[in-house]
Amino acid sequence: MTTAWGGILPKRKSGLDGFYYLLAAMSGAAAGWLDIKVGDLLLTAMVVLAANMLLGFLSPRRPWRWVVLVGVFVPVVEWLAYFFLSEKPERAQIYESFLAFVPGIAGAFGGSIGRGVVDNLFAGK
């Protein structure tokens, strides 16, 4: 029995990673802005989850980088709004923004695993 086992995910060139990094930064900034304007942590968590799931599906290698990149922008945008804008979030809201990493982990790794499943189901033999 022969297999072409080179790993779980197929190898691909990383030519589009720059676009994915830009998309992750914009998604994180949008989630942070949404957290400031709406003030609802659940909505912010759903935006972070969806963004990380999309990024994990599009670029499944090392999904932890999407968690870090999207998740770090939420508290950074909160901090920038606190110091430079008239929007003054409460201290609890700033600390709550660090919880964006939790749905980010589920989204990025879920998207990566979903991509592996789709690739294995529809692999041409």
Contact map, one row per residue, 1 for C-alpha under 8 A:
11100000000000000000000000000000000000000000000000000000000000000000000000000000000000000000000000000000000000000000000000000
11110000000000000000000000000000000000000000000000000000000000000000000000000000000000000000000000000000000000000000000000000
11111000000000000000000000000000000000000000000000000000000000000000000000000000000000000000000000000000000000000000000000000
01111100000000000000000000000000000000000000000000000000000000000000000000000000000000000000000000000000000000000000000000000
00111111000000000000000000000000000000000000000000000000000000000000000000000000000000000000000000000000000000000000000000000
00011111010000000000000000000000000000000000000000000000000000000000000000000000000000000000000000000000000000000000000000000
00001111110000000000000000000000000000000000000000000000000000000000000000000000000000000000000000000000000000000000000000000
00001111110000000000000000000000000000000000000000000000000000000000000000000000000000000000000000000000000000000001000000000
00000011111000000000000000000000000000000000000000000000000110000000000000000000000000000000000000000000000000000001001000000
00000111111100000000000000000000000000000000000000000000000000000000000000000000000000000000000000000000000000000000000000000
00000000111110000000000000000000000000000000000000000000000000000000000000000000000000000000000000000000000000000000000000000
00000000011111000000000000000000000000000000000000000000000000000000000000000000000000000000000000000000000000000000000000000
00000000001111100000000000000000000000000000000000000000000000000000000000000000000000000000000000000000000000000000000000000
00000000000111111000000000000000000000000000000000000000000000000000000000000000000000000000000000000000000000000000000000000
00000000000011111100000000000000000000000000000000000000000000000000000000000000000000000000000000000000000000000000000000000
00000000000001111111000000000000000000000000000000000000000000000000000000000000000000000000000000000000000000000000000000000
00000000000001111111100000000000000000000000000000000000001000000000000000000000000000000000000000000000000000000000000000000
00000000000000111111110000000000000000000000000000000000000000000000000000000000000000000000000000000000000000000000000000000
00000000000000011111111000000000000000000000000000000000000000000000000000000000000000000000000000000000000000000000000000000
00000000000000011111111100000000000000000000000000000010001000000000000000000000000000000000000000000000000000000000000000000
00000000000000001111111110000000000000000000000000000000000000000100100000000000000000000000000000000000000000000000000000000
00000000000000000111111111000000000000000000000000000000000000000000000000000000000000000000000000000000000000000000000000000
00000000000000000011111111100000000000000000000000000000000000000000000000000000000000000000000000000000000000000000000000000
00000000000000000001111111110000000000000000000000110010000000000100110000000000000000000000000000000000000000000000000000000
00000000000000000000111111111000000000000000000000000000000000000000110010000000000000000000000000000000000000000000000000000
00000000000000000000011111111100000000000000000000000000000000000000000000000000000000000000000000000000000000000000000000000
00000000000000000000001111111110000000000000000100100000000000000000010000000000000000000000000000000000000000000000000000000
00000000000000000000000111111111000000000000000100000000000000000000111111000000000000000000000000000000000000000000000000000
00000000000000000000000011111111100000000000000000000000000000000000010011001000000000000000000000000000000000000000000000000
00000000000000000000000001111111110000000000000000000000000000000000000000000000000000000000000000000000000000000000000000000
00000000000000000000000000111111111000000001001100000000000000000000000011000000000000000000000000000000000000000000000000000
00000000000000000000000000011111111100000001000000000000000000000000000011111100000000000000000010000000000000000000000000000
00000000000000000000000000001111111110000000000000000000000000000000000001001100000000000000000000000000000000000000000000000
00000000000000000000000000000111111111100001000000000000000000000000000000000000000000000000000000000000000000000000000000000
00000000000000000000000000000011111111111011000000000000000000000000000001000100000000000000000010000000000000000000000000000
00000000000000000000000000000001111111100000000000000000000000000000000000000100100000101000000000000000000000000000000000000
00000000000000000000000000000000111111100000000000000000000000000000000000000000000000000000000000000000000000000000000000000
00000000000000000000000000000000011111110000000000000000000000000000000000000000000000000000000000000000000000000000000000000
00000000000000000000000000000000011111111000000000000000000000000000000000000000000000000000100000000000000000000000000000000
00000000000000000000000000000000001001111111000000000000000000000000000000000000000000000000000000000000000000000000000000000
00000000000000000000000000000000001000111111100000000000000000000000000000000000000000000000000110000000000000000000000000000
00000000000000000000000000000000000000011111110000000000000000000000000000000000000000000000000000000000000000000000000000000
00000000000000000000000000000000001000011111111000000000000000000000000000000000000000000000000000000000000000000000000000000
00000000000000000000000000000011011000011111111100000000000000000000000000000000000000000000000000010000000000000000000000000
00000000000000000000000000000000000000001111111110000000000000000000000000000000000000000000000000010011000000000000000000000
00000000000000000000000000000000000000000111111111000000000000000000000000000000000000000000000000000010000000000000000000000
00000000000000000000000000000010000000000011111111100000000000000000000000000000000000000000000000000000000000000000000000000
00000000000000000000000000110010000000000001111111110000000000000000011000000000000000000000000000010011001000000000000000000
00000000000000000000000000000000000000000000111111111000000000000000000000000000000000000000000000000011011100000000000000000
00000000000000000000000000000000000000000000011111111100000000000000000000000000000000000000000000000000001000000000000000000
00000000000000000000000100100000000000000000001111111110000000000000010000000000000000000000000000000000001000000000000000000
00000000000000000000000100000000000000000000000111111111000000000110010000000000000000000000000000000001101100100000000000000
00000000000000000000000000000000000000000000000011111111100000000000000000000000000000000000000000000001011111110000000000000
00000000000000000000000000000000000000000000000001111111110000000000000000000000000000000000000000000000001100100000000000000
00000000000000000001000100000000000000000000000000111111111100000100000000000000000000000000000000000000000100100000000000000
00000000000000000000000000000000000000000000000000011111111110100100000000000000000000000000000000000000001111110010000000000
00000000000000000000000000000000000000000000000000001111111100000000000000000000000000000000000000000000000100111110000000000
00000000000000000000000000000000000000000000000000000111111100000000000000000000000000000000000000000000000000010010000000000
00000000000000001001000000000000000000000000000000000011111110100000000000000000000000000000000000000000000000010000000000000
00000000100000000000000000000000000000000000000000000011111111100000000000000000000000000000000000000000000000111011000000000
00000000100000000000000000000000000000000000000000000001001111100000000000000000000000000000000000000000000000010000000000000
00000000000000000000000000000000000000000000000000000000000111111000000000000000000000000000000000000000000000000000000000000
00000000000000000000000000000000000000000000000000000001001111111110000000000000000000000000000000000000000110010000000000000
00000000000000000000000000000000000000000000000000000000000001111111000000000000000000000000000000000000100110000000000000000
00000000000000000000000000000000000000000000000000000000000001111111100000000000000000000000000000000000000000000000000000000
00000000000000000000100100000000000000000000000000010011000000111111111000000000000000000000000000000001000100000000000000000
00000000000000000000000000000000000000000000000000010000000000111111111000000000000000000000000000001001100100000000000000000
00000000000000000000000000000000000000000000000000000000000000011111111100000000000000000000000000001000000000000000000000000
00000000000000000000100110010000000000000000000000000000000000001111111110000000000000000000000000000000000000000000000000000
00000000000000000000000110111000000000000000000100110000000000000111111111000000000000000000000000000001000000000000000000000
00000000000000000000000000010000000000000000000100000000000000000111111111100000000000000000000001011001000000000000000000000
00000000000000000000000000010000000000000000000000000000000000000001111111110000000000000000000001001000000000000000000000000
00000000000000000000000010011011000000000000000000000000000000000000111111111000000000000000000000000000000000000000000000000
00000000000000000000000000011011101000000000000000000000000000000000011111111100000000000000000011010000000000000000000000000
00000000000000000000000000000001000000000000000000000000000000000000001111111110000000000000011011000000000000000000000000000
00000000000000000000000000000001000000000000000000000000000000000000000111111111000000000000000000000000000000000000000000000
00000000000000000000000000001001100000000000000000000000000000000000000011111111100000000000000000000000000000000000000000000
00000000000000000000000000000001101100000000000000000000000000000000000001111111110000001000010010000000000000000000000000000
00000000000000000000000000000000000000000000000000000000000000000000000000111111111000000000010000000000000000000000000000000
00000000000000000000000000000000000000000000000000000000000000000000000000011111111110000000000000000000000000000000000000000
00000000000000000000000000000000000100000000000000000000000000000000000000001111111111111000000000000000000000000000000000000
00000000000000000000000000000000000000000000000000000000000000000000000000000111111111111000000000000000000000000000000000000
00000000000000000000000000000000000000000000000000000000000000000000000000000011111110000000000000000000000000000000000000000
00000000000000000000000000000000000000000000000000000000000000000000000000000001111111000000000000000000000000000000000000000
00000000000000000000000000000000000000000000000000000000000000000000000000000001111111110000000000000000000000000000000000000
00000000000000000000000000000000000000000000000000000000000000000000000000000000110111110000000000000000000000000000000000000
00000000000000000000000000000000000100000000000000000000000000000000000000000000110011111000000000000000000000000000000000000
00000000000000000000000000000000000000000000000000000000000000000000000000000000110011111100000000000000000000000000000000000
00000000000000000000000000000000000100000000000000000000000000000000000000000100110000111110110000000000000000000000000000000
00000000000000000000000000000000000000000000000000000000000000000000000000000000000000011111110000000000000000000000000000000
00000000000000000000000000000000000000000000000000000000000000000000000000000000000000001111111000000000000000000000000000000
00000000000000000000000000000000000000000000000000000000000000000000000000000000000000000111111100000000000000000000000000000
00000000000000000000000000000000000000100000000000000000000000000000000000000000000000001111111110000000000000000000000000000
00000000000000000000000000000000000000000000000000000000000000000000000000100110000000001111111111000000000000000000000000000
00000000000000000000000000000000000000000000000000000000000000000000000000100000000000000011111111100000000000000000000000000
00000000000000000000000000000000000000001000000000000000000000000000000000000000000000000001111111110000000000000000000000000
00000000000000000000000000000001001000001000000000000000000000000000000001100100000000000000111111110000000000000000000000000
00000000000000000000000000000000000000000000000000000000000000000000001101100000000000000000011111111000000000000000000000000
00000000000000000000000000000000000000000000000000000000000000000000000000000000000000000000001111111110000000000000000000000
00000000000000000000000000000000000000000001100100000000000000000000001001000000000000000000000111111111000000000000000000000
00000000000000000000000000000000000000000000000000000000000000000011001100000000000000000000000001111111100000000000000000000
00000000000000000000000000000000000000000000000000000000000000000000000000000000000000000000000000111111110000000000000000000
00000000000000000000000000000000000000000000110110000000000000000000000000000000000000000000000000111111111000000000000000000
00000000000000000000000000000000000000000000100110011000000000000110011000000000000000000000000000011111111100000000000000000
00000000000000000000000000000000000000000000000000010000000000010010000000000000000000000000000000001111111110000000000000000
00000000000000000000000000000000000000000000000010001000000000000000000000000000000000000000000000000111111111000000000000000
00000000000000000000000000000000000000000000000111111101000000000000000000000000000000000000000000000011111111100000000000000
00000000000000000000000000000000000000000000000010011111100000110110000000000000000000000000000000000001111111110000000000000
00000000000000000000000000000000000000000000000000001001000000110000000000000000000000000000000000000000111111111000000000000
00000000000000000000000000000000000000000000000000001001000000000000000000000000000000000000000000000000011111111100000000000
00000000000000000000000000000000000000000000000000011111100100000000000000000000000000000000000000000000001111111110000000000
00000000000000000000000000000000000000000000000000001001111110100000000000000000000000000000000000000000000111111111000000000
00000000000000000000000000000000000000000000000000000000100100000000000000000000000000000000000000000000000011111111100000000
00000000000000000000000000000000000000000000000000000000100000000000000000000000000000000000000000000000000001111111110000000
00000000000000000000000000000000000000000000000000000001110100000000000000000000000000000000000000000000000000111111111000000
00000001100000000000000000000000000000000000000000000000000100000000000000000000000000000000000000000000000000011111111100000
00000000000000000000000000000000000000000000000000000000000000000000000000000000000000000000000000000000000000001111111110000
00000000000000000000000000000000000000000000000000000000000000000000000000000000000000000000000000000000000000000111111111000
00000000100000000000000000000000000000000000000000000000000000000000000000000000000000000000000000000000000000000011111111100
00000000000000000000000000000000000000000000000000000000000000000000000000000000000000000000000000000000000000000001111111100
00000000000000000000000000000000000000000000000000000000000000000000000000000000000000000000000000000000000000000000111111100
00000000000000000000000000000000000000000000000000000000000000000000000000000000000000000000000000000000000000000000011111110
00000000000000000000000000000000000000000000000000000000000000000000000000000000000000000000000000000000000000000000001111111
00000000000000000000000000000000000000000000000000000000000000000000000000000000000000000000000000000000000000000000000001111
00000000000000000000000000000000000000000000000000000000000000000000000000000000000000000000000000000000000000000000000000111
